[in-house]
Amino acid sequence: MQKIMVVDDEEIYRYITKTMLENDYDVVCASSGEEALSVFDKENPQLVITDLLMPHMSGFELQKKFKDKYGSGVPMIFMTSDEREEQETMGFRVGAADYIHKPCSKDILLSRVGRVFDNIQHMKNLEAEARTDLLTGLYNKSYAESEITECCKHRSGVLMVIDLDSFKLVNDLVGHDAGDEVLVSFAGILKTVIRNKDVVGRIGGDEFIIFCNNIKDKFIIDAKTKQLNRMLKAEAERILGNEVDIPLGVSVGAVFVPAEGTEYGELFKKADKALYQVKQNGKHSFCLFQSDDAKPLPDINTNVKNSFAVLDERGEPSGSYEVSNEAFTTVYRYLKRSIFNYNSLVQFGIITLNFAEGIESDRTEEIMDAFAGVLRSSMRFSDVFTRKGKNQFWLLIPESNREDSVKVVLDRILNKWAGNTESQNVTVTYDIETIKCP
């Protein structure tokens, strides 16, 4: 229930006002401005209704003392029998929420008080909207940076910049609705791992910022980072399902305050620099910036699991690997070494598309794209191909230790291509050789 403080030097008016309000509000009374000031912190009312003409301290003087002590956060209604217009004008000029003439009926008093509380709530809503990120409910970039700027100036602790690893894949592969749900869920996770006096906000698409007070130990940062990764993994599985294999995780760049400074802009750059190091060294971990080092390094060694997450970041393709010419050359050289060292078997092939006469160049591009699609879906996961020139594809088919394995792959390609309408304009030839060591 909302609490109202009634201040009046006349007991009868305190009683009448209290009686009118007490069925709808929690009401406390004070007989003077001095008493009101002395009990305000204890009672913590949301609204003060005060008489204007009181001995020792008038309502105007009480309002000024409240403003000096608490700023503009104490809404006040002046209620007085003084009917002078200049007094009412003065009341609104000094910031009164309303001005009521004595005596007044219960209905008028309740209506005016209710309107004041509605206005107070409306202002709170506007203030909340101005500082809140609408999607996540966290502080927005502007307000978070303003609050953390003050924290950096006057408090000690750690500034952490947080980025979600592989989040773009959620939007690309599952959709923006799922991406938004992940962000909202992660915002909830952040709220559970910080304390009331800490500050957290969203400063970009999948980037967040936290100031944690009185944290001076990197092992606490490590523990929080691991906790965030565990909780995000569980939420991602709930939202996306186990069948969606996206290596979502949390990377954290951190800097101690005031050990590395007190100016927010510089501290953010240091934390962001540390975050970059995490991104380059395995992700799903944290890095603490230390100015003594030429380059901040992650405090936690990259493990095999984290490295797999980086290598798998773009997900597994649905068919064979289509790569650039340069990458094809690298794979070829690697497989050739494998043949030499492990006595494995790899087939190299060239497929040539011979276009019918009169086919225009734009049309041949469409046909090449269509054939590439057939290769992706017909070849095995372990096979690799690249487009070479205007009408050729080069293939690498490793571990083809069955005599008919290459023939099976080629038959599958040609049979699927025969069902494509573009096949009528093309003659397909091929040449296959086993790669041998010199």
N, C-alpha and C positions, 0 to 999 in steps of 0.2 A: 504494500500500500504506500502511496506517495505521502510524504511528510511535509507539513506546513508549519511554519513558526509564526505565531501571532504576537505582535509587540504593541502594547498599549499601556499607558500609565493608569487608565481607568479600568477597575476590575469588572464593572458591569459590561463594558464593551468587549473585554477579553472573553467573558463568559458567553455573551450573545454570539460573538463570532465563532467561538469554539463549538457551541451547540449547533450552529448552522452547518458546520463543516464536518463534524466528527463521524457522521454516518458514512461518509465517502472518503475521508482522508484521516491519516494519523496527525493529530494536532498537538503541538506543544506551545506553551505560552511564556512570555517574558514581560515583566512590568516596566522595563526601561531599556534604553539602548545599550547601556553598560551590561545589563544581565544578558541581553541577546548576544552580545559579543563573547561573553564568558562561557556560554553554553553551546555556541554554534557548532564548534568542532565535535563535541560529544553527540549532539542531536543530529547533525548533518541533514538539515531539511532541504528539500528541493525548491521551496518557494518561501519568501518572507512577506507577510502582510503587516505593514507598520503604520501606526498613526503618525501624522506629521507634527502636531503640536504637543511635544512632551517636554517636561522640565529637564535641565542638565544637557540633554542631547536630543535634538529634533530628528525627525525622520530623514530629512535631507542630510544631516550630519552622520546619521547611522549609515545611510547609503554610501556616503563618501568613504567611511572607515571600512566598510565591507569591500568596496572597490579597491581601496589601497592595499588591503590584505589579501583579497582573493581574486583580484582582477574583475572582469565582467561576468564571472561565472555564477553570481548570486542574483537570480531574478527577484524583483521586488514589486509589490503592489502598494501604492500609497492609498490609505483609507482615512478620510478626515471629514470633519464637519465644516472646515473652512471652505467657503464657496467662492472665494476670490478666483477669478479667471487666471490671473497672473501666477497664482500658486499651482494651478493645474498645468499651465504652460511650462513653468519651471520644472515640475515633476517629470514631464515627458522629455524635457531638454536634458536632464541629468541621467536619463536612461531608465525611467520607470517602465515596467511591463504593462501596467494599467494604473488608472486613477479612479477611485470609487468614493462617492460622497456618502457620508453618514447622515441619517440611518439608511440602510438599504434592505430590501427583502432577501429572503433566503434564495429564491430562484435567481435573482439578479446576481447575488454573490457567487453561487455555484456556477452560473453560466460564465461569468467573467473569469473565475478561477480556472474552469475547464478550458476556456479559450487560451489562457496563458500557457497551460500545460500542453495543449495541442501545438501552440507556436514553438514551445521549447523542444518538443519532440521533432517537429518539422525541421528546426534548425540543426538538431543533432543528426537527423537523417541526411541533410544536405552536407554537413561537415563530414559524415562518414563516407558519403559518396565521393567527396572531393579527395579523400585520402585512401580509398579502397580500390583494389583491382577487381573489376566487376566479375571476372570469371572465377577467380580463386578465393576471393574474400580476404586475401592478404593485403598489406599496405601496397599501394602502387609505387612506381619508381620514384616519383617526385617526393611523396611523403616519406617513404622509407629512407631515401637519401638525406632528407632534411633531419629526420630523427637520428640516423646513424652519424651524421655530421656532428651533432651535439654529443653523442656518445663518445666519439673519437676525441673530442676536445676535453671532456671532463671525466671519462671513466677509463678503466683498464679492462682488457679482455681480448677477444679475438674477432677479427673481421673475416668472414668466409663468403666467397663467391662460389655458387653451386650451379652446375650445369648437368642436364640430363644427357647421358650418352645414348646415341642412336635414336633419339626421339623423332627425328625427321622421318625415319622409316615407318613409324606408327601412322603418321599422316599419309605417307605415300602408299603404304600397303594395306592399311585397315580403314583409314578415313579420318577426317578432321573431328568428327564427333567422338570417336574413340580417343583421339589425341587430347581433346578437351577434357574427357573424363579422367585420363591419366594425370593431367595437370592439376585438376581439382583434387584428386586423390592424393597426389604428392604434397599439395598444400596442406591437406589434413595431416599428413605424416610429419611435415615440418612443425606444425603446431604442437604435436605430441612430444617432440624431442627438445623443445626449448622451454625456458622458464618464463614466468610472467614479466620479468624485467628485461628479458632479451627482446630484440627487434628483428622481425623477419618481413621481407617484402619480395614481390616479383618485379624484376627490372627488365625483363625481355620475354621473348616467346617461351623458352624453356630454361631461362636463367633466373636464379634467385640470389638473394643476399641476406646474410644474418649477422647481427652483432651479438655475441654472447658475453655477458658481463663476468669479469673475474675469472676467466679461464686462462691459465698460463702454462698449461701442460699439453704437449703435443699428443700424448696418449689419449687424452679426452677427445681431441679432434679425430684421432684414429677410430676410437670407439663409436663416435657419432656417425662417422662416415660409413662404417660397417653396418651400423644399425639402419641407416637410411637405405643402403643397398639391399639389405635383407627385406625390409618392409616394402620397398618399391617392387622388388621381384615378386613378392607375394601378391601385391595389388595388380601388377601387370598380368599375372596369370589369371587372376579373377576377372579382369576386364577384357583381356584379349583372348583368353583361352590357352590351353597348353599347346595347341597345334600351331600357334603363331610363334615362330622362333625368331624373336627380335631381341638382341642382347642389350636390353634397357639397363641402365645403371646410373650411378651418381659419381661425378668427379667434383672435387673440392679444392679450391685454392685458398690458402689461409695466410693471415699476417697478424702478428701480435701487436697490440696497442697498449701503452705508448712506446714499446721497445723499438718499433720501426717508424714512429712518428705519430702525429696527432691530426694531420690535415687529411680529410677524407679522400680528396681527389688523388693524392699521392698514394695513400694506403690502398685504394681500390686498384690502382695500376699495378701495385706490387702483388696483391692477391690475384689479379687477373693473369699476371705473368706466371705465378705459381700454378694457376689452373691450366695454362697452356702446357706446362711441363707434364702435368698429369695426362693430358690428352695425347701427348707424344710418347708417353711411357706406359701404356697399358690400360689407362682409364680405370673406372670403378674404384678409385682410391683418392688419396689426398696428397697435397704438397704444401709444405710450410715455407714461405718466403723467408730467406735469411740474407741480409744485405752484405754479410761478410763474404758470401760466395759470389763468384762472377755470374753464375747461373744457378737458380734454385733447382734443387733436385728432389724428387719424391722421397719422403721419409720411409715409405713402405715399398719394398722391392716388388716389382711386377712379378706375378706368379703365372703359372701356365694357364690357369683358368682365365685370368684377365687377358692374357695374350690371345687366347682363342677367341675371346669376345671381340677383340679388335680385328682379328683376321676374318671373322664371320660377320662383321658389321653390316655388310650389304646383303646378307642373306644368301642362301643356296639357290643357284639358278634351277629352273625346272627341267632343263635338258642338258645337252652337251655345252661345252664352253666355247663361245665365239669370242675371239680375242683379236687384238691388233696385230699387224705384221710383226712389229717389234717384239711383242709378248710371245707370239708364235715362235719366233727365232729363239728366244730364251728358253721356252719349254722344250723345243727341239734339242737344244744343247744339253739341257738337264737330262732328258730321256736318253740321249746318246751316252752320257756318263753312266746312267743307270744300267744300260746294256752292258757296258764294259765292266762295271764293278759287280753286278748282281746277276749277270747272265739272263736278263729279262728280254722280252720280245716286244718290239714296237713296229707297227706298220705305218708307212708314210704314203699318202695318196694324193693325187691331183684329179679333181673333177672339172671338166671343161663343158661349158654350155655353148653350143653352136646355134646361133640365132638364125631364124629363117630370113630370107632376103626381104628388105623393105621395112624391117622393124626399126623404128626410130629410137634414138638414144634414151629419151625419157622412158620409153616403154621397156627397154632393156634393163634400166635401173629397177623398175617395178618387178620385173621377172627375177632379177638377182636377189632382191629383197624377199620375194616369195620362196625362192629356193633356199635361202638362208634359214627361213622359218622351218622348212622341211628338215634341214640338217639338224637344227636345234631339237626338234621333237623326235627325230628318228634315231639319232646316234645315242650312244650310251653316256651316262654321267661322267665317265672317265675320259671320254674322247674330247679332242680339241680341234677347232677349225678356224681358219681365217679367210677372208676374201682377198684374192690376189688379182690385181688388174681389173679389166672390164668384164671378164667372162670366166674366171677361174676361182675355185676354192681349193685350198690346201688342207689336208687332214692329217692328224696324228691319232693313231688307234693303238694305245698301249695294252700290254698284257694280253695280246691276242694269241694265246698259246694253243687254241684249238685250230685245226687246219681250216675249218669252215667258218671261223668267227668273222673274218673280214667279209667273206661272201654274204653271211647273214646280215651284217650291217648294211652292205651295199644294196642287197635285195630289198631291205626294208626302206632304204632311201628312195630307190627307183620306183617301188610299188606305190609309196605315198605320193611321189611326184606325179606319177601317171594319173592320179585322181585329181590333180590340180588342172584347172582350165588353161593355165599358161603353158602346160607341157606340150600342147599342140604346135606351139611356135618355136620349139627348141628340141635339138638333138643332144643327148647327154652322152659324153664319153668319159672314161676314167682310166687311170693307170695307178697300180698299187705295187709298192716294193717294200721289202723288209729292210729296216735300217740296220746297217752292219758297222762294226767298229773298224777303223783303218788298221 
